[in-house]
Amino acid sequence: QVQLVESGGGLVQAGGSLRLSCAASGSISSDNAMGWYRQAPGKQRELVAAITSGASTNYADSVKGRFTISRDNAKNTVYLQMNSLKPEDTAVYYCYYETRGWGPDYWGQGTQVTVSS
């Protein structure tokens, strides 16, 4: 089993920054990918950013150049640095962890990010 605990969400004005953290515990391997999805009210959950064991990264087009994902394997923690935030970034952000290589197997509880205009 894997447990994921997110932190760092909150309310910020447009143009501001936030850093989300996701601490993983349990049967964790640094060989597995982790990342972040988000879900805005009335919309489907969408991939925001992902990072592999080799530190390769992938971003949604809407956040490229503004968000940066990173991981600290010694701490089993993945981070999402969000800069130049926009009101459309408002959503619940979910951390995930993969075990099989084809999508999330474990989810965090979610953390709310609200960007005011």
C-alpha positions, 0 to 999 in steps of 0.5 A: 500500500501507498499513502500520499499526503498533499500540502501547500494549497491555498488562496493566491492572487493572479500572478502569484505563486504556490508550491505543492508538496506530496509526501509518499509513504508505504511501499515506495520505489523511486523507479515509479512515476509520480505527478499531479492531476487537477479537477476544477468544478464541473470539469474532468480531472486532467493531468498537470505534470508528471515526473519519472524515475529518471527525472523526465518530465511532462506538462499540460500545455496550459501550464508549460513555462509556469509550473515545474515538477520535481522530486526528492527520492530521499524524502519520497516527496514530489513538488509542484512549483506553480508560478504566474498563477491564473484564475483558470488554475483554480482546482483541487490538485491531486498527487498520484503514484504509479506502480505499473507504468500506465497511469495512477494507481494511488491518489492523495486526498487533494489540496485546493488551489484558488486563484483570485483575479 
